[in-house]
Amino acid sequence: MAAQKDLCDAIVIGAGIQGCFTAYHLARHGKRVILLEQFFLPHSRGSSHGQSRIIRRAYPEDFYTQMMDECYQIWAQLEREAGTQLHRQTGLLLLGMKENSELKTIQATLSRQGVEHQCLSAEELKQCFPNVRLARGEVGLLDKSGGVLYADRVLRALQDAIQRLGGLVRDGEKVEEIKPGQPITVRSTSRSYQARSLIITAGPWTNRLLRPLGIELPLRTLRINVCYWREKVPGSYGVSQAFPCFLGLGLSPAPHHIYGLPSGEYPGLMKVCYHHGNNADPEERDCPEAFSETQDIHILSRFIRDHLPDLEPKPAIMERCLYTNTPDEHFVLDRHPKYDNIVIGAGFSGHGFKLSPVVGKILYELSMKLTPSYDLTPFRMSRFPGLGKAHL
């Protein structure tokens, strides 16, 4: 096995969106960084593939809305550097019952943070978006800054930027062993590397890497059905008709969020998905017997029949994606409790893509022993019981 003898500043394991942005920040600051990915790029085995993601400031928590201010700036910076469009502003329409507590909390957060938004009654919503049908008591809240991120373009732009800035991207190299110390040694299927610091952003494979290091995070991997629904009249839910992204909060019959993006990825098809799924083993993601669960499809079909009547209520295309959830659906951004030159970014719970510019910055800061730009209290692993010294 070949050995990489040169000592680099940092190794990042996992070339999803969080790992790519972490490596990007390291390379931008002149650090020698190696980004390791177990699969050959591009791939669809994790959580960062596909053509689109929602970007929004609308959150119940002030800290996410505050982080999004800088995220928008970094997204724009990356777009300028790449010379290609990575984002499209469409607005984000939140739908819920007038008395829905989450909807009220989001509206209060947007007001406190000075984010432009508009409350829409059922009558106003019908005027703005005549092909959205509301049930009695449902209202809308429009986050005008919301929109679409072109996910696959973003990953290519970041990987190109990392290499242009002097970083190395090594795909098809699965990490087999991590030896803590000064320096850290990382052995992959191809060679060994040494670095002053290590950042683990391995999605559903995080605990496989952490267990030999003495800890295990309470992460749950879910398989999500990513569904595309055919428009009865092509373009009726498209960006050309100024149709926004949307997020349904607690709408019957769904106990979890339903979200959608205007048609564009596939001509005449709109992406509408359920923000929940079934337990999955990431090593068996592509096994056919794992695709039998369809309860969420029934929920989506009923939602579309009731709320988006100009879509066919049967999915035309189904793809798959993995969520790696924490119990509270907030991220883990922290150092290993025993090895302070090992940093962990995990548990992005299906809403981390839009926040990845700042997440990558925070992971860079932690790895370089800099003062973090944000209060990391919501993201420390110590909030979970059973991760203390007894495990180390």
C-alpha positions in Angstrom: 0.0 0.0 0.0 1.3 3.4 -1.0 1.9 5.9 1.8 1.4 9.6 1.6 4.3 10.9 3.7 3.7 14.6 3.5 1.9 16.0 6.5 -1.1 18.0 5.5 -3.1 20.4 7.7 -6.4 18.6 7.5 -8.1 15.5 6.2 -11.9 15.7 5.6 -13.7 12.3 5.3 -16.9 12.4 3.2 -17.3 14.5 0.1 -21.0 15.4 0.5 -22.0 19.0 0.7 -20.7 19.5 4.3 -17.3 17.9 3.6 -16.9 19.8 0.4 -17.6 23.2 2.1 -15.3 22.3 4.9 -12.5 21.5 2.5 -13.3 24.6 0.5 -12.9 26.9 3.6 -9.7 25.2 4.5 -8.2 25.6 1.0 -9.4 29.2 0.8 -7.4 29.9 4.0 -4.2 28.3 2.4 -4.4 25.0 4.3 -3.2 21.8 2.8 -6.4 19.7 2.8 -7.2 16.2 1.5 -10.9 15.4 0.9 -11.5 11.6 1.0 -14.7 10.0 -0.5 -15.4 6.2 -0.3 -17.4 6.2 -3.6 -16.4 7.4 -7.0 -17.8 10.9 -7.7 -20.5 11.8 -8.5 -22.6 9.2 -6.7 -26.1 8.9 -5.4 -25.5 6.8 -2.2 -25.7 9.6 0.4 -27.6 12.8 1.1 -26.2 15.4 -1.2 -26.9 14.2 -4.7 -29.8 15.2 -7.0 -30.5 18.4 -8.8 -32.2 20.7 -6.3 -32.6 21.7 -2.7 -34.7 24.4 -1.0 -33.0 27.5 0.5 -34.9 29.6 3.0 -34.6 31.9 6.0 -37.9 30.6 7.5 -37.0 28.6 10.6 -38.6 28.5 14.1 -35.1 28.9 15.6 -33.4 32.3 15.5 -29.9 30.8 15.3 -30.6 29.1 11.9 -32.2 32.3 10.5 -29.1 34.2 11.6 -26.7 31.7 10.1 -28.6 31.9 6.8 -27.6 35.5 6.4 -24.0 34.5 6.0 -25.0 31.4 4.0 -26.6 33.6 1.3 -23.4 35.7 1.1 -21.2 32.6 0.7 -23.6 31.0 -1.9 -23.4 34.2 -3.9 -19.6 34.3 -3.6 -19.3 30.7 -4.8 -21.6 31.5 -7.7 -19.4 34.3 -8.8 -16.3 32.2 -8.5 -17.9 29.3 -10.4 -19.3 31.6 -13.1 -22.5 29.5 -13.2 -26.0 29.9 -11.7 -26.2 27.9 -8.4 -29.4 29.5 -6.9 -32.8 30.8 -8.1 -35.0 33.0 -5.9 -38.6 31.7 -6.1 -39.9 32.6 -2.6 -40.9 29.9 -0.1 -44.6 29.5 0.7 -45.4 28.0 4.1 -48.8 26.4 4.4 -50.5 25.6 7.7 -53.6 26.0 9.9 -53.9 29.6 11.1 -53.4 28.4 14.7 -50.4 26.2 13.9 -47.8 26.9 16.6 -44.8 26.3 14.3 -46.2 28.6 11.7 -46.6 31.3 14.3 -43.1 30.8 15.7 -41.6 31.0 12.2 -43.5 34.3 11.5 -42.2 35.7 14.8 -38.6 34.7 14.0 -38.8 36.3 10.6 -40.2 39.5 12.1 -37.5 39.5 14.9 -34.7 39.0 12.3 -36.0 41.6 9.9 -36.6 39.1 7.1 -39.1 40.2 4.4 -42.2 38.1 4.5 -45.9 38.2 3.8 -48.9 36.7 5.6 -51.5 35.5 3.2 -55.2 34.7 4.0 -56.9 31.9 2.1 -58.4 34.6 -0.2 -55.1 36.3 -0.9 -53.3 33.0 -1.5 -55.9 32.0 -4.0 -55.3 35.3 -5.9 -51.5 34.8 -5.8 -51.4 31.1 -6.5 -54.7 30.0 -8.0 -53.5 26.4 -8.5 -53.1 25.9 -4.7 -56.2 24.7 -2.9 -56.5 25.3 0.8 -58.7 23.5 3.3 -60.8 25.6 5.7 -58.7 27.4 8.3 -55.4 27.1 6.3 -53.3 30.1 5.6 -49.9 31.0 4.0 -46.7 32.7 5.0 -44.3 33.8 2.2 -40.6 34.0 2.9 -39.6 36.1 -0.2 -35.9 35.2 0.1 -36.6 31.5 -0.4 -35.7 29.6 -3.5 -33.9 26.7 -5.2 -30.3 25.6 -4.9 -28.9 23.5 -7.9 -27.3 20.8 -5.8 -25.4 18.9 -8.4 -23.9 22.1 -9.8 -22.9 23.2 -6.3 -21.0 20.0 -5.6 -19.1 20.2 -8.9 -18.3 23.9 -8.3 -17.0 23.2 -4.8 -14.9 20.2 -5.9 -13.4 22.3 -8.8 -12.7 25.2 -6.4 -11.0 22.9 -3.8 -8.6 21.6 -6.4 -8.1 25.0 -8.0 -7.1 26.3 -4.5 -4.5 23.5 -4.0 -6.6 20.9 -2.2 -6.7 17.2 -3.1 -10.0 15.3 -3.8 -9.5 11.6 -3.6 -12.6 9.5 -4.5 -13.0 5.8 -4.5 -11.0 5.6 -1.2 -12.9 4.1 1.7 -11.3 4.9 5.1 -10.4 1.7 6.9 -8.6 2.9 10.0 -8.1 6.2 11.9 -5.1 6.4 14.4 -5.5 9.3 16.7 -2.4 11.3 17.8 -0.2 14.1 16.7 -0.3 13.7 13.8 -3.4 11.7 13.0 -3.0 8.8 10.6 -5.8 7.8 8.2 -5.5 4.6 6.2 -7.8 4.2 3.2 -8.2 1.3 0.8 -5.4 2.9 -1.3 -2.9 4.6 0.9 -2.1 6.2 4.3 -2.3 9.9 5.0 -1.1 12.0 8.0 -2.6 15.3 9.1 -2.6 17.7 12.0 -6.4 17.6 12.2 -9.3 15.4 11.0 -12.9 16.4 10.1 -15.5 13.6 9.9 -18.5 14.4 7.7 -19.5 10.9 6.7 -23.3 11.1 6.9 -24.8 7.7 7.7 -21.4 6.2 7.9 -20.3 8.5 10.8 -20.7 6.0 13.6 -18.8 3.3 11.7 -15.8 5.7 11.9 -16.5 6.9 15.5 -17.0 3.5 17.3 -13.3 2.6 17.1 -12.6 6.1 18.5 -14.8 5.4 21.6 -18.0 7.2 20.9 -21.3 6.6 19.2 -23.8 9.3 18.3 -27.6 8.8 18.5 -28.0 8.9 14.7 -30.9 7.4 12.8 -30.6 6.8 9.1 -33.8 7.2 7.1 -34.5 6.3 3.5 -36.5 9.1 1.8 -38.6 8.7 -1.3 -37.9 11.7 -3.6 -41.0 11.9 -5.8 -41.8 13.9 -9.0 -45.4 14.4 -10.0 -46.6 15.2 -13.5 -48.4 18.5 -14.2 -51.7 18.1 -16.0 -50.8 21.3 -17.8 -47.0 21.5 -18.4 -45.5 24.6 -16.7 -48.5 25.3 -14.4 -46.3 24.8 -11.3 -43.1 26.0 -12.9 -40.7 28.8 -12.1 -41.8 30.5 -15.4 -45.2 30.9 -13.7 -43.5 32.3 -10.6 -44.6 29.3 -8.6 -42.6 29.2 -5.3 -41.1 26.4 -3.3 -43.5 25.4 -0.5 -43.4 23.7 2.9 -46.6 22.2 4.5 -46.6 22.3 8.3 -48.8 19.8 10.0 -51.3 19.5 7.2 -53.7 16.6 7.1 -53.0 13.7 6.6 -49.3 14.2 7.2 -47.7 14.1 10.7 -44.5 15.4 9.2 -43.6 18.2 6.8 -44.4 18.0 3.1 -42.2 20.1 0.8 -42.1 20.9 -2.9 -40.1 22.7 -5.5 -41.4 24.2 -8.7 -41.1 22.1 -11.9 -37.8 22.5 -13.7 -35.5 19.6 -13.1 -37.6 17.3 -15.2 -39.8 19.0 -17.8 -43.4 19.0 -16.7 -42.7 17.3 -13.3 -42.9 18.9 -9.8 -40.8 17.6 -6.9 -43.0 17.0 -3.9 -41.7 14.9 -1.0 -42.4 13.8 2.6 -39.9 15.0 5.1 -39.7 11.6 6.8 -38.9 8.0 5.8 -38.1 4.5 7.0 -35.1 3.1 8.8 -32.3 2.2 6.4 -28.9 0.6 6.4 -26.7 2.8 4.3 -24.8 -0.3 3.0 -28.0 -1.7 1.6 -29.5 1.5 0.2 -29.8 0.1 -3.3 -31.3 -3.3 -2.4 -34.8 -3.7 -4.1 -36.4 -5.3 -1.0 -35.8 -2.1 0.9 -38.2 -0.2 -1.3 -41.5 -1.8 -0.2 -42.5 1.0 2.2 -45.1 3.2 0.5 -47.1 4.8 3.3 -45.5 8.2 2.5 -46.6 7.9 -1.1 -50.2 7.5 0.0 -49.9 10.5 2.2 -48.4 12.6 -0.6 -51.0 11.4 -3.1 -53.8 12.6 -0.8 -52.0 15.9 -0.1 -51.6 16.5 -3.9 -55.3 15.6 -4.6 -56.4 18.0 -1.9 -53.9 20.9 -2.3 -52.3 20.7 -5.8 -55.2 19.7 -8.0 -53.3 20.4 -11.3 -50.8 17.6 -10.6 -51.4 13.9 -11.3 -51.8 12.2 -7.9 -49.4 9.4 -8.7 -45.6 9.9 -8.8 -44.1 9.7 -12.3 -40.5 9.3 -11.0 -39.2 8.1 -7.6 -35.6 8.5 -6.5 -34.0 7.9 -3.1 -32.0 9.9 -0.6 -30.7 9.2 2.9 -31.4 11.4 6.0 -29.1 11.1 9.0 -31.2 12.4 11.9 -30.4 13.3 15.4 -33.2 13.0 18.1 -33.8 16.8 18.1 -33.0 17.2 14.3 -30.2 19.8 15.2 -26.7 19.2 13.9 -23.7 17.9 15.7 -20.7 20.3 15.2 -18.1 19.5 17.9 -14.7 18.1 18.7 -14.2 14.6 19.8 -14.3 14.7 23.7 -10.9 12.9 24.0 -9.0 13.9 20.8 -9.4 17.6 20.3 -7.9 17.5 16.8 -10.8 15.3 15.5 -13.9 17.3 14.6 -17.3 15.9 13.9 -20.1 17.2 11.6 -23.1 15.0 11.6 -26.8 14.6 11.9 -27.9 17.1 9.3 -31.4 15.6 9.4 -32.5 16.5 5.9 -32.2 20.3 6.3 -28.4 20.8 6.2 -27.7 21.6 2.6 -28.7 25.3 2.6 -26.7 25.8 5.8 -23.6 24.1 4.6 -21.6 27.3 3.7 -21.6 28.2 7.4 -21.4 24.6 8.7 -18.2 24.2 6.6 -16.8 27.4 8.0 -17.5 26.3 11.6 -15.9 22.9 11.1 -12.9 24.7 9.6 -12.7 26.9 12.6 -12.9 24.0 15.1 -10.2 22.1 13.2 -7.8 25.0 13.3 -8.6 25.8 17.0 -10.1 29.1 16.1 -12.9 30.8 18.0 -16.2 29.6 16.3 -18.1 32.4 14.6 -21.4 31.2 16.1 -22.6 29.9 19.5 -22.3 26.1 19.2 -24.5 25.3 22.3 -27.3 23.9 20.1 -24.9 21.6 18.3 -22.7 20.2 21.0 -22.8 16.4 21.4 -22.9 16.7 25.2 -26.7 17.5 24.8 -27.2 13.8 24.3 -26.9 11.6 27.4 -24.6 8.6 27.5 -21.7 10.2 25.5 -19.5 11.0 28.4 -16.2 9.6 29.7 -17.8 6.2 30.3 -17.7 5.6 26.5 -14.1 6.6 26.1 
